[in-house]
Structures are given as C-alpha cells and as structure tokens.
Amino acid sequence: MYNRDLLAKMITKFGVEKTTEFAEMASFMHGVLYEEAMKKGPDHFTEHDFERDWWKNTFEQLKTETHV
C-alpha cells in the first residue's frame, strides 16, 4: 500500500487532526531510524530518509490546509 492510500484511510478513520499529528510523529520516527541506520555506514540500505521526508511534507501540507 502506498503512503497516499494509507493517508486517505487514516483521515477517514481518525480525522485530519489526529492524522496530522501522526504524520509529524512518523516523520520523527523515520528520522531517528535513518540516523541509526547511517551509523552502520552509508552503504546500509534504508528507506527511512524517504519516509521521513514524505511524512514531514505531508504534515506540513495538512497543517497548512487545516490550520491544525
């Protein structure tokens, strides 16, 4: 499932305010996981940087659109 699909389901189930909060937390979580992976070396494969950035951008967009 793509993030965009997951986001739509989360908004339907939990509402925009809680989903906005989740997006901020998910971005933080993936940032921490990315930093830990990079400590193992730059060749360590990770998608956490993509996930961190995607959820951060989504958080910023939802926050701007809904003024949460």
PDB file with SEQRES, HELIX, SHEET and CRYST1 records, atoms N, CA, C and O in Angstrom:
SEQRES   1 A   68  MET TYR ASN ARG ASP LEU LEU ALA LYS MET ILE THR LYS          
SEQRES   2 A   68  PHE GLY VAL GLU LYS THR THR GLU PHE ALA GLU MET ALA          
SEQRES   3 A   68  SER PHE MET HIS GLY VAL LEU TYR GLU GLU ALA MET LYS          
SEQRES   4 A   68  LYS GLY PRO ASP HIS PHE THR GLU HIS ASP PHE GLU ARG          
SEQRES   5 A   68  ASP TRP TRP LYS ASN THR PHE GLU GLN LEU LYS THR GLU          
SEQRES   6 A   68  THR HIS VAL                                                  
HELIX    1 AA1 ASN A    3  PHE A   14  1                                  12    
HELIX    2 AA2 VAL A   16  LYS A   39  1                                  24    
HELIX    3 AA3 HIS A   48  THR A   66  1                                  19    
CRYST1    1.000    1.000    1.000  90.00  90.00  90.00 P 1           1          
ATOM      1  N   MET A   1       0.856  -1.169   0.000  1.00  0.00           N  
ATOM      2  CA  MET A   1       0.000   0.000   0.000  1.00  0.00           C  
ATOM      3  C   MET A   1       0.908   1.241   0.000  1.00  0.00           C  
ATOM      4  O   MET A   1       1.890   1.313   0.739  1.00  0.00           O  
ATOM      5  N   TYR A   2       0.566   2.167  -0.813  1.00  0.00           N  
ATOM      6  CA  TYR A   2       1.315   3.421  -0.895  1.00  0.00           C  
ATOM      7  C   TYR A   2       0.934   4.351   0.250  1.00  0.00           C  
ATOM      8  O   TYR A   2      -0.170   4.259   0.789  1.00  0.00           O  
ATOM      9  N   ASN A   3       1.843   5.242   0.621  1.00  0.00           N  
ATOM     10  CA  ASN A   3       1.590   6.193   1.706  1.00  0.00           C  
ATOM     11  C   ASN A   3       0.333   7.016   1.465  1.00  0.00           C  
ATOM     12  O   ASN A   3      -0.440   7.256   2.392  1.00  0.00           O  
ATOM     13  N   ARG A   4       0.124   7.452   0.223  1.00  0.00           N  
ATOM     14  CA  ARG A   4      -1.037   8.282  -0.093  1.00  0.00           C  
ATOM     15  C   ARG A   4      -2.337   7.528   0.214  1.00  0.00           C  
ATOM     16  O   ARG A   4      -3.290   8.116   0.726  1.00  0.00           O  
ATOM     17  N   ASP A   5      -2.375   6.221  -0.100  1.00  0.00           N  
ATOM     18  CA  ASP A   5      -3.558   5.401   0.193  1.00  0.00           C  
ATOM     19  C   ASP A   5      -3.745   5.245   1.697  1.00  0.00           C  
ATOM     20  O   ASP A   5      -4.862   5.341   2.207  1.00  0.00           O  
ATOM     21  N   LEU A   6      -2.647   5.004   2.401  1.00  0.00           N  
ATOM     22  CA  LEU A   6      -2.696   4.884   3.851  1.00  0.00           C  
ATOM     23  C   LEU A   6      -3.178   6.189   4.482  1.00  0.00           C  
ATOM     24  O   LEU A   6      -3.991   6.181   5.406  1.00  0.00           O  
ATOM     25  N   LEU A   7      -2.676   7.290   3.978  1.00  0.00           N  
ATOM     26  CA  LEU A   7      -3.081   8.606   4.480  1.00  0.00           C  
ATOM     27  C   LEU A   7      -4.592   8.799   4.342  1.00  0.00           C  
ATOM     28  O   LEU A   7      -5.249   9.252   5.280  1.00  0.00           O  
ATOM     29  N   ALA A   8      -5.134   8.460   3.191  1.00  0.00           N  
ATOM     30  CA  ALA A   8      -6.580   8.620   2.965  1.00  0.00           C  
ATOM     31  C   ALA A   8      -7.385   7.775   3.949  1.00  0.00           C  
ATOM     32  O   ALA A   8      -8.385   8.242   4.493  1.00  0.00           O  
ATOM     33  N   LYS A   9      -6.955   6.534   4.181  1.00  0.00           N  
ATOM     34  CA  LYS A   9      -7.657   5.666   5.127  1.00  0.00           C  
ATOM     35  C   LYS A   9      -7.561   6.208   6.550  1.00  0.00           C  
ATOM     36  O   LYS A   9      -8.525   6.140   7.312  1.00  0.00           O  
ATOM     37  N   MET A  10      -6.401   6.743   6.903  1.00  0.00           N  
ATOM     38  CA  MET A  10      -6.226   7.290   8.241  1.00  0.00           C  
ATOM     39  C   MET A  10      -7.093   8.519   8.460  1.00  0.00           C  
ATOM     40  O   MET A  10      -7.684   8.680   9.527  1.00  0.00           O  
ATOM     41  N   ILE A  11      -7.173   9.386   7.462  1.00  0.00           N  
ATOM     42  CA  ILE A  11      -8.022  10.574   7.584  1.00  0.00           C  
ATOM     43  C   ILE A  11      -9.480  10.162   7.756  1.00  0.00           C  
ATOM     44  O   ILE A  11     -10.203  10.750   8.561  1.00  0.00           O  
ATOM     45  N   THR A  12      -9.910   9.159   7.007  1.00  0.00           N  
ATOM     46  CA  THR A  12     -11.290   8.675   7.117  1.00  0.00           C  
ATOM     47  C   THR A  12     -11.573   8.114   8.504  1.00  0.00           C  
ATOM     48  O   THR A  12     -12.620   8.390   9.089  1.00  0.00           O  
ATOM     49  N   LYS A  13     -10.639   7.326   9.027  1.00  0.00           N  
ATOM     50  CA  LYS A  13     -10.862   6.672  10.315  1.00  0.00           C  
ATOM     51  C   LYS A  13     -10.612   7.589  11.512  1.00  0.00           C  
ATOM     52  O   LYS A  13     -11.384   7.576  12.472  1.00  0.00           O  
ATOM     53  N   PHE A  14      -9.548   8.381  11.464  1.00  0.00           N  
ATOM     54  CA  PHE A  14      -9.135   9.141  12.642  1.00  0.00           C  
ATOM     55  C   PHE A  14      -9.359  10.647  12.541  1.00  0.00           C  
ATOM     56  O   PHE A  14      -9.279  11.354  13.546  1.00  0.00           O  
ATOM     57  N   GLY A  15      -9.637  11.140  11.342  1.00  0.00           N  
ATOM     58  CA  GLY A  15      -9.813  12.569  11.151  1.00  0.00           C  
ATOM     59  C   GLY A  15      -8.495  13.252  10.826  1.00  0.00           C  
ATOM     60  O   GLY A  15      -7.417  12.688  11.017  1.00  0.00           O  
ATOM     61  N   VAL A  16      -8.605  14.464  10.335  1.00  0.00           N  
ATOM     62  CA  VAL A  16      -7.436  15.206   9.866  1.00  0.00           C  
ATOM     63  C   VAL A  16      -6.512  15.591  11.016  1.00  0.00           C  
ATOM     64  O   VAL A  16      -5.292  15.504  10.872  1.00  0.00           O  
ATOM     65  N   GLU A  17      -7.059  16.013  12.150  1.00  0.00           N  
ATOM     66  CA  GLU A  17      -6.219  16.481  13.252  1.00  0.00           C  
ATOM     67  C   GLU A  17      -5.305  15.375  13.775  1.00  0.00           C  
ATOM     68  O   GLU A  17      -4.103  15.590  13.930  1.00  0.00           O  
ATOM     69  N   LYS A  18      -5.856  14.203  14.045  1.00  0.00           N  
ATOM     70  CA  LYS A  18      -5.038  13.098  14.539  1.00  0.00           C  
ATOM     71  C   LYS A  18      -4.066  12.610  13.469  1.00  0.00           C  
ATOM     72  O   LYS A  18      -2.935  12.240  13.783  1.00  0.00           O  
ATOM     73  N   THR A  19      -4.492  12.606  12.223  1.00  0.00           N  
ATOM     74  CA  THR A  19      -3.610  12.167  11.148  1.00  0.00           C  
ATOM     75  C   THR A  19      -2.459  13.144  10.960  1.00  0.00           C  
ATOM     76  O   THR A  19      -1.340  12.732  10.656  1.00  0.00           O  
ATOM     77  N   THR A  20      -2.721  14.425  11.137  1.00  0.00           N  
ATOM     78  CA  THR A  20      -1.664  15.430  11.068  1.00  0.00           C  
ATOM     79  C   THR A  20      -0.641  15.181  12.164  1.00  0.00           C  
ATOM     80  O   THR A  20       0.564  15.245  11.921  1.00  0.00           O  
ATOM     81  N   GLU A  21      -1.113  14.904  13.348  1.00  0.00           N  
ATOM     82  CA  GLU A  21      -0.216  14.609  14.469  1.00  0.00           C  
ATOM     83  C   GLU A  21       0.591  13.341  14.177  1.00  0.00           C  
ATOM     84  O   GLU A  21       1.793  13.291  14.440  1.00  0.00           O  
ATOM     85  N   PHE A  22      -0.071  12.321  13.635  1.00  0.00           N  
ATOM     86  CA  PHE A  22       0.628  11.089  13.285  1.00  0.00           C  
ATOM     87  C   PHE A  22       1.720  11.353  12.255  1.00  0.00           C  
ATOM     88  O   PHE A  22       2.820  10.812  12.366  1.00  0.00           O  
ATOM     89  N   ALA A  23       1.427  12.175  11.262  1.00  0.00           N  
ATOM     90  CA  ALA A  23       2.410  12.468  10.218  1.00  0.00           C  
ATOM     91  C   ALA A  23       3.664  13.093  10.819  1.00  0.00           C  
ATOM     92  O   ALA A  23       4.779  12.766  10.409  1.00  0.00           O  
ATOM     93  N   GLU A  24       3.489  13.986  11.784  1.00  0.00           N  
ATOM     94  CA  GLU A  24       4.641  14.594  12.452  1.00  0.00           C  
ATOM     95  C   GLU A  24       5.436  13.532  13.208  1.00  0.00           C  
ATOM     96  O   GLU A  24       6.665  13.512  13.141  1.00  0.00           O  
ATOM     97  N   MET A  25       4.740  12.653  13.924  1.00  0.00           N  
ATOM     98  CA  MET A  25       5.419  11.609  14.692  1.00  0.00           C  
ATOM     99  C   MET A  25       6.094  10.585  13.780  1.00  0.00           C  
ATOM    100  O   MET A  25       7.196  10.124  14.079  1.00  0.00           O  
ATOM    101  N   ALA A  26       5.450  10.227  12.679  1.00  0.00           N  
ATOM    102  CA  ALA A  26       6.038   9.270  11.742  1.00  0.00           C  
ATOM    103  C   ALA A  26       7.307   9.839  11.126  1.00  0.00           C  
ATOM    104  O   ALA A  26       8.286   9.115  10.945  1.00  0.00           O  
ATOM    105  N   SER A  27       7.298  11.115  10.804  1.00  0.00           N  
ATOM    106  CA  SER A  27       8.488  11.758  10.259  1.00  0.00           C  
ATOM    107  C   SER A  27       9.623  11.727  11.277  1.00  0.00           C  
ATOM    108  O   SER A  27      10.764  11.421  10.929  1.00  0.00           O  
ATOM    109  N   PHE A  28       9.319  12.039  12.514  1.00  0.00           N  
ATOM    110  CA  PHE A  28      10.322  11.998  13.572  1.00  0.00           C  
ATOM    111  C   PHE A  28      10.873  10.582  13.732  1.00  0.00           C  
ATOM    112  O   PHE A  28      12.087  10.391  13.808  1.00  0.00           O  
ATOM    113  N   MET A  29       9.982   9.590  13.784  1.00  0.00           N  
ATOM    114  CA  MET A  29      10.388   8.198  13.949  1.00  0.00           C  
ATOM    115  C   MET A  29      11.334   7.756  12.838  1.00  0.00           C  
ATOM    116  O   MET A  29      12.377   7.158  13.101  1.00  0.00           O  
ATOM    117  N   HIS A  30      10.965   8.054  11.599  1.00  0.00           N  
ATOM    118  CA  HIS A  30      11.809   7.645  10.479  1.00  0.00           C  
ATOM    119  C   HIS A  30      13.125   8.409  10.460  1.00  0.00           C  
ATOM    120  O   HIS A  30      14.133   7.889   9.982  1.00  0.00           O  
ATOM    121  N   GLY A  31      13.130   9.634  10.973  1.00  0.00           N  
ATOM    122  CA  GLY A  31      14.374  10.374  11.093  1.00  0.00           C  
ATOM    123  C   GLY A  31      15.331   9.704  12.070  1.00  0.00           C  
ATOM    124  O   GLY A  31      16.525   9.581  11.798  1.00  0.00           O  
ATOM    125  N   VAL A  32      14.798   9.276  13.202  1.00  0.00           N  
ATOM    126  CA  VAL A  32      15.615   8.569  14.198  1.00  0.00           C  
ATOM    127  C   VAL A  32      16.127   7.253  13.612  1.00  0.00           C  
ATOM    128  O   VAL A  32      17.308   6.933  13.751  1.00  0.00           O  
ATOM    129  N   LEU A  33      15.263   6.500  12.967  1.00  0.00           N  
ATOM    130  CA  LEU A  33      15.665   5.220  12.376  1.00  0.00           C  
ATOM    131  C   LEU A  33      16.701   5.418  11.263  1.00  0.00           C  
ATOM    132  O   LEU A  33      17.616   4.609  11.114  1.00  0.00           O  
ATOM    133  N   TYR A  34      16.555   6.477  10.498  1.00  0.00           N  
ATOM    134  CA  TYR A  34      17.525   6.782   9.449  1.00  0.00           C  
ATOM    135  C   TYR A  34      18.895   7.081  10.052  1.00  0.00           C  
ATOM    136  O   TYR A  34      19.909   6.563   9.585  1.00  0.00           O  
ATOM    137  N   GLU A  35      18.924   7.914  11.084  1.00  0.00           N  
ATOM    138  CA  GLU A  35      20.193   8.255  11.726  1.00  0.00           C  
ATOM    139  C   GLU A  35      20.877   7.010  12.294  1.00  0.00           C  
ATOM    140  O   GLU A  35      22.096   6.870  12.192  1.00  0.00           O  
ATOM    141  N   GLU A  36      20.108   6.119  12.882  1.00  0.00           N  
ATOM    142  CA  GLU A  36      20.667   4.880  13.421  1.00  0.00           C  
ATOM    143  C   GLU A  36      21.212   3.991  12.308  1.00  0.00           C  
ATOM    144  O   GLU A  36      22.267   3.374  12.461  1.00  0.00           O  
ATOM    145  N   ALA A  37      20.497   3.926  11.191  1.00  0.00           N  
ATOM    146  CA  ALA A  37      20.961   3.119  10.056  1.00  0.00           C  
ATOM    147  C   ALA A  37      22.249   3.680   9.483  1.00  0.00           C  
ATOM    148  O   ALA A  37      23.137   2.920   9.097  1.00  0.00           O  
ATOM    149  N   MET A  38      22.364   4.994   9.423  1.00  0.00           N  
ATOM    150  CA  MET A  38      23.555   5.618   8.858  1.00  0.00           C  
ATOM    151  C   MET A  38      24.785   5.414   9.757  1.00  0.00           C  
ATOM    152  O   MET A  38      25.919   5.459   9.279  1.00  0.00           O  
ATOM    153  N   LYS A  39      24.559   5.194  11.041  1.00  0.00           N  
ATOM    154  CA  LYS A  39      25.677   4.892  11.936  1.00  0.00           C  
ATOM    155  C   LYS A  39      26.343   3.569  11.552  1.00  0.00           C  
ATOM    156  O   LYS A  39      27.515   3.344  11.854  1.00  0.00           O  
ATOM    157  N   LYS A  40      25.583   2.701  10.886  1.00  0.00           N  
ATOM    158  CA  LYS A  40      26.121   1.418  10.434  1.00  0.00           C  
ATOM    159  C   LYS A  40      26.935   1.576   9.156  1.00  0.00           C  
ATOM    160  O   LYS A  40      27.626   0.649   8.733  1.00  0.00           O  
ATOM    161  N   GLY A  41      26.851   2.737   8.553  1.00  0.00           N  
ATOM    162  CA  GLY A  41      27.606   3.021   7.340  1.00  0.00           C  
ATOM    163  C   GLY A  41      26.707   3.512   6.232  1.00  0.00           C  
ATOM    164  O   GLY A  41      25.531   3.151   6.174  1.00  0.00           O  
ATOM    165  N   PRO A  42      27.258   4.346   5.335  1.00  0.00           N  
ATOM    166  CA  PRO A  42      26.450   4.935   4.264  1.00  0.00           C  
ATOM    167  C   PRO A  42      25.946   3.908   3.246  1.00  0.00           C  
ATOM    168  O   PRO A  42      25.039   4.208   2.470  1.00  0.00           O  
ATOM    169  N   ASP A  43      26.513   2.717   3.240  1.00  0.00           N  
ATOM    170  CA  ASP A  43      26.060   1.687   2.307  1.00  0.00           C  
ATOM    171  C   ASP A  43      24.886   0.888   2.853  1.00  0.00           C  
ATOM    172  O   ASP A  43      24.319   0.042   2.161  1.00  0.00           O  
ATOM    173  N   HIS A  44      24.531   1.166   4.094  1.00  0.00           N  
ATOM    174  CA  HIS A  44      23.410   0.449   4.710  1.00  0.00           C  
ATOM    175  C   HIS A  44      22.109   0.934   4.061  1.00  0.00           C  
ATOM    176  O   HIS A  44      21.741   2.101   4.189  1.00  0.00           O  
ATOM    177  N   PHE A  45      21.426   0.034   3.372  1.00  0.00           N  
ATOM    178  CA  PHE A  45      20.210   0.410   2.640  1.00  0.00           C  
ATOM    179  C   PHE A  45      19.093   0.777   3.614  1.00  0.00           C  
ATOM    180  O   PHE A  45      18.843   0.071   4.591  1.00  0.00           O  
ATOM    181  N   THR A  46      18.441   1.875   3.331  1.00  0.00           N  
ATOM    182  CA  THR A  46      17.305   2.296   4.152  1.00  0.00           C  
ATOM    183  C   THR A  46      16.349   3.145   3.321  1.00  0.00           C  
ATOM    184  O   THR A  46      16.765   3.887   2.432  1.00  0.00           O  
ATOM    185  N   GLU A  47      15.085   3.024   3.623  1.00  0.00           N  
ATOM    186  CA  GLU A  47      14.075   3.901   3.026  1.00  0.00           C  
ATOM    187  C   GLU A  47      13.595   4.936   4.033  1.00  0.00           C  
ATOM    188  O   GLU A  47      12.674   5.704   3.758  1.00  0.00           O  
ATOM    189  N   HIS A  48      14.223   4.948   5.191  1.00  0.00           N  
ATOM    190  CA  HIS A  48      13.761   5.846   6.245  1.00  0.00           C  
ATOM    191  C   HIS A  48      13.893   7.313   5.874  1.00  0.00           C  
ATOM    192  O   HIS A  48      13.090   8.133   6.320  1.00  0.00           O  
ATOM    193  N   ASP A  49      14.890   7.664   5.064  1.00  0.00           N  
ATOM    194  CA  ASP A  49      15.011   9.065   4.658  1.00  0.00           C  
ATOM    195  C   ASP A  49      13.843   9.468   3.775  1.00  0.00           C  
ATOM    196  O   ASP A  49      13.316  10.572   3.910  1.00  0.00           O  
ATOM    197  N   PHE A  50      13.427   8.574   2.860  1.00  0.00           N  
ATOM    198  CA  PHE A  50      12.260   8.856   2.021  1.00  0.00           C  
ATOM    199  C   PHE A  50      11.008   8.982   2.896  1.00  0.00           C  
ATOM    200  O   PHE A  50      10.243   9.938   2.768  1.00  0.00           O  
ATOM    201  N   GLU A  51      10.812   8.002   3.785  1.00  0.00           N  
ATOM    202  CA  GLU A  51       9.629   8.011   4.647  1.00  0.00           C  
ATOM    203  C   GLU A  51       9.620   9.245   5.543  1.00  0.00           C  
ATOM    204  O   GLU A  51       8.577   9.876   5.715  1.00  0.00           O  
ATOM    205  N   ARG A  52      10.763   9.594   6.111  1.00  0.00           N  
ATOM    206  CA  ARG A  52      10.880  10.793   6.958  1.00  0.00           C  
ATOM    207  C   ARG A  52      10.421  12.025   6.194  1.00  0.00           C  
ATOM    208  O   ARG A  52       9.605  12.808   6.681  1.00  0.00           O  
ATOM    209  N   ASP A  53      10.959  12.186   4.989  1.00  0.00           N  
ATOM    210  CA  ASP A  53      10.640  13.368   4.189  1.00  0.00           C  
ATOM    211  C   ASP A  53       9.194  13.365   3.722  1.00  0.00           C  
ATOM    212  O   ASP A  53       8.543  14.410   3.719  1.00  0.00           O  
ATOM    213  N   TRP A  54       8.681  12.198   3.326  1.00  0.00           N  
ATOM    214  CA  TRP A  54       7.300  12.117   2.845  1.00  0.00           C  
ATOM    215  C   TRP A  54       6.328  12.510   3.952  1.00  0.00           C  
ATOM    216  O   TRP A  54       5.427  13.317   3.727  1.00  0.00           O  
ATOM    217  N   TRP A  55       6.505  11.944   5.147  1.00  0.00           N  
ATOM    218  CA  TRP A  55       5.602  12.253   6.251  1.00  0.00           C  
ATOM    219  C   TRP A  55       5.778  13.677   6.746  1.00  0.00           C  
ATOM    220  O   TRP A  55       4.805  14.303   7.167  1.00  0.00           O  
ATOM    221  N   LYS A  56       6.994  14.205   6.706  1.00  0.00           N  
ATOM    222  CA  LYS A  56       7.205  15.609   7.101  1.00  0.00           C  
ATOM    223  C   LYS A  56       6.492  16.546   6.135  1.00  0.00           C  
ATOM    224  O   LYS A  56       5.821  17.488   6.557  1.00  0.00           O  
ATOM    225  N   ASN A  57       6.638  16.286   4.835  1.00  0.00           N  
ATOM    226  CA  ASN A  57       5.950  17.111   3.838  1.00  0.00           C  
ATOM    227  C   ASN A  57       4.441  16.998   3.982  1.00  0.00           C  
ATOM    228  O   ASN A  57       3.729  17.992   3.840  1.00  0.00           O  
ATOM    229  N   THR A  58       3.949  15.807   4.261  1.00  0.00           N  
ATOM    230  CA  THR A  58       2.511  15.601   4.455  1.00  0.00           C  
ATOM    231  C   THR A  58       2.034  16.347   5.689  1.00  0.00           C  
ATOM    232  O   THR A  58       0.975  16.975   5.671  1.00  0.00           O  
ATOM    233  N   PHE A  59       2.812  16.280   6.761  1.00  0.00           N  
ATOM    234  CA  PHE A  59       2.474  17.017   7.981  1.00  0.00           C  
ATOM    235  C   PHE A  59       2.365  18.509   7.682  1.00  0.00           C  
ATOM    236  O   PHE A  59       1.389  19.155   8.064  1.00  0.00           O  
ATOM    237  N   GLU A  60       3.364  19.048   7.003  1.00  0.00           N  
ATOM    238  CA  GLU A  60       3.367  20.485   6.685  1.00  0.00           C  
ATOM    239  C   GLU A  60       2.164  20.854   5.812  1.00  0.00           C  
ATOM    240  O   GLU A  60       1.530  21.888   6.020  1.00  0.00           O  
ATOM    241  N   GLN A  61       1.862  20.003   4.842  1.00  0.00           N  
ATOM    242  CA  GLN A  61       0.726  20.271   3.949  1.00  0.00           C  
ATOM    243  C   GLN A  61      -0.584  20.225   4.718  1.00  0.00           C  
ATOM    244  O   GLN A  61      -1.411  21.124   4.569  1.00  0.00           O  
ATOM    245  N   LEU A  62      -0.793  19.202   5.534  1.00  0.00           N  
ATOM    246  CA  LEU A  62      -2.038  19.092   6.308  1.00  0.00           C  
ATOM    247  C   LEU A  62      -2.163  20.253   7.288  1.00  0.00           C  
ATOM    248  O   LEU A  62      -3.244  20.815   7.460  1.00  0.00           O  
ATOM    249  N   LYS A  63      -1.055  20.608   7.928  1.00  0.00           N  
ATOM    250  CA  LYS A  63      -1.063  21.707   8.894  1.00  0.00           C  
ATOM    251  C   LYS A  63      -1.456  23.018   8.206  1.00  0.00           C  
ATOM    252  O   LYS A  63      -2.232  23.803   8.751  1.00  0.00           O  
ATOM    253  N   THR A  64      -0.923  23.245   7.026  1.00  0.00           N  
ATOM    254  CA  THR A  64      -1.223  24.469   6.286  1.00  0.00           C  
ATOM    255  C   THR A  64      -2.682  24.485   5.817  1.00  0.00           C  
ATOM    256  O   THR A  64      -3.366  25.503   5.920  1.00  0.00           O  
ATOM    257  N   GLU A  65      -3.143  23.348   5.303  1.00  0.00           N  
ATOM    258  CA  GLU A  65      -4.505  23.279   4.752  1.00  0.00           C  
ATOM    259  C   GLU A  65      -5.575  23.349   5.828  1.00  0.00           C  
ATOM    260  O   GLU A  65      -6.656  23.888   5.592  1.00  0.00           O  
ATOM    261  N   THR A  66      -5.286  22.814   7.001  1.00  0.00           N  
ATOM    262  CA  THR A  66      -6.321  22.718   8.029  1.00  0.00           C  
ATOM    263  C   THR A  66      -6.100  23.659   9.201  1.00  0.00           C  
ATOM    264  O   THR A  66      -6.956  23.791  10.076  1.00  0.00           O  
ATOM    265  N   HIS A  67      -4.938  24.315   9.212  1.00  0.00           N  
ATOM    266  CA  HIS A  67      -4.593  25.247  10.298  1.00  0.00           C  
ATOM    267  C   HIS A  67      -4.599  24.549  11.656  1.00  0.00           C  
ATOM    268  O   HIS A  67      -5.004  25.129  12.664  1.00  0.00           O  
ATOM    269  N   VAL A  68      -4.140  23.286  11.666  1.00  0.00           N  
ATOM    270  CA  VAL A  68      -4.073  22.498  12.912  1.00  0.00           C  
ATOM    271  C   VAL A  68      -2.861  22.941  13.696  1.00  0.00           C  
ATOM    272  O   VAL A  68      -2.601  22.418  14.780  1.00  0.00           O  
TER     273      VAL A  68                                                      
END                                                                             
